[in-house]
Amino acid sequence: MLQTEGLTVRFGGHVAVDRVSCTFAPGTLTAIVGPNGAGKTTYFNLISGQIRATSGRVRLNGQDLTPWGAAQRTRAGLGRAFQLTNLFPRLTVLENVRLAVQARAGEGLNLWHLWSDRRDLLVRAREILAAVALADKQHVAAAALPHGDQRKLEVAILMALEPQVFMFDEPTAGMSVDDVPVILNLIRALKADKTKTILLVEHKMDVVRELADRIVVLHNGQLVADGEPDTVIASPVVQRAYLGQDVEVEP
Ligand SMILES: Nc1ncnc2c1ncn2[C@@H]1O[C@H](COP(=O)(O)OP(=O)(O)OP(=O)(O)O)[C@@H](O)[C@H]1O
């Protein structure tokens, strides 16, 4: 169970995320939608610990993570698709995934263990690469991958870490038409597991409609709608937000 309580961040005079309180339960995929600049990515950054809140709290299973940095939150089970800066650019695709599998298996993110004889870890890494359709690129250096493949590698590493909470921020952005279904299938499979808490920021409403159990709408940093997809999509607040008109929110 992931919770945010009154989560707020100000950048100068601008309140990018404004008192957002929300609970995300295991077995549920929640789509977070809203117009450009609504605060979706900033909300993710506050949850994953990339930026610190001005006020409010983030809890996972009741534990207050608010004072913790991103790495500690990852260890606690909050998983966000890694940015390439968190990867080892000169190591191959397989080595990067293998390291994440090792970290999950409790051997730590230790390069000296990379060639240990834990064959099971290597097998698991190869399975994950097959699932994200990167098996044929396993020996390519991470930094040499085209953008779409780098996004797939980020998802592969996230899968390898087996977090309790999966956070996807526009996971298919910049991907080829062939790769989009690969990633959507993976998210479907995670959802079918029914034990994971999945958060998805996504602009494509057809994807949201198909995958979401619940939709949360942010507008000007505030949570303005929350509920079942059909109800939320039909609500005047969403219709107005997507038509670009002003939405009335709390002062
Ligand atoms: N580090 C920062 N410093 C100053 N302002 C910021 C910072 N990060 C985000 N903002 C501002 O906060 C607001 C919310 O941005 P955010 O990227 O979270 O929106 P978003 O809903 O993810 O938008 P998009 O759909 O375009 O990705 C924007 O007005 C943005 O300019």
The ligand as an SDF file (V2000), in Angstrom:
LIG
                    3D

 31 33  0  0  0  0  0  0  0  0999 V2000
   12.6860   21.5920  -11.1070 N   0  0  0  0  0  0  0  0  0  0  0  0
   11.7100   22.4410  -11.4300 C   0  0  0  0  0  0  0  0  0  0  0  0
   11.8550   23.7740  -11.2430 N   0  0  0  0  0  0  0  0  0  0  0  0
   10.8710   24.6390  -11.5510 C   0  0  0  0  0  0  0  0  0  0  0  0
    9.6870   24.2760  -12.0570 N   0  0  0  0  0  0  0  0  0  0  0  0
    9.4740   22.9650  -12.2840 C   0  0  0  0  0  0  0  0  0  0  0  0
   10.4740   21.9770  -11.9900 C   0  0  0  0  0  0  0  0  0  0  0  0
    9.9730   20.7590  -12.3240 N   0  0  0  0  0  0  0  0  0  0  0  0
    8.7230   20.9690  -12.8020 C   0  0  0  0  0  0  0  0  0  0  0  0
    8.4310   22.2940  -12.7810 N   0  0  0  0  0  0  0  0  0  0  0  0
    7.1410   22.8920  -13.1730 C   0  0  0  0  0  0  0  0  0  0  0  0
    6.1260   22.1910  -12.4990 O   0  0  0  0  0  0  0  0  0  0  0  0
    4.9850   22.0320  -13.3370 C   0  0  0  0  0  0  0  0  0  0  0  0
    4.6210   20.5930  -13.4470 C   0  0  0  0  0  0  0  0  0  0  0  0
    5.5380   19.9370  -14.3180 O   0  0  0  0  0  0  0  0  0  0  0  0
    5.4800   18.3660  -14.6280 P   0  0  0  0  0  0  0  0  0  0  0  0
    6.6100   18.0650  -15.5410 O   0  0  0  0  0  0  0  0  0  0  0  0
    5.3880   17.6180  -13.3630 O   0  0  0  0  0  0  0  0  0  0  0  0
    4.1070   18.2440  -15.4070 O   0  0  0  0  0  0  0  0  0  0  0  0
    3.5490   16.9890  -16.2010 P   0  0  0  0  0  0  0  0  0  0  0  0
    2.1280   16.8660  -15.8090 O   0  0  0  0  0  0  0  0  0  0  0  0
    4.4170   15.8190  -15.9990 O   0  0  0  0  0  0  0  0  0  0  0  0
    3.6430   17.5020  -17.6960 O   0  0  0  0  0  0  0  0  0  0  0  0
    3.8890   16.7030  -19.0730 P   0  0  0  0  0  0  0  0  0  0  0  0
    2.6160   15.9920  -19.3450 O   0  0  0  0  0  0  0  0  0  0  0  0
    4.1380   17.7970  -20.0520 O   0  0  0  0  0  0  0  0  0  0  0  0
    5.0600   15.7910  -18.8580 O   0  0  0  0  0  0  0  0  0  0  0  0
    5.3220   22.6990  -14.6510 C   0  0  0  0  0  0  0  0  0  0  0  0
    4.8000   24.0040  -14.6370 O   0  0  0  0  0  0  0  0  0  0  0  0
    6.8310   22.7040  -14.6600 C   0  0  0  0  0  0  0  0  0  0  0  0
    7.3200   23.7700  -15.4250 O   0  0  0  0  0  0  0  0  0  0  0  0
  1  2  1  0
  2  3  1  0
  2  7  2  0
  3  4  2  0
  4  5  1  0
  5  6  2  0
  6  7  1  0
  6 10  1  0
  7  8  1  0
  8  9  2  0
  9 10  1  0
 10 11  1  0
 11 12  1  0
 11 30  1  0
 12 13  1  0
 13 14  1  0
 13 28  1  0
 14 15  1  0
 15 16  1  0
 16 17  2  0
 16 18  1  0
 16 19  1  0
 19 20  1  0
 20 21  2  0
 20 22  1  0
 20 23  1  0
 23 24  1  0
 24 25  2  0
 24 26  1  0
 24 27  1  0
 28 29  1  0
 28 30  1  0
 30 31  1  0
M  END
$$$$
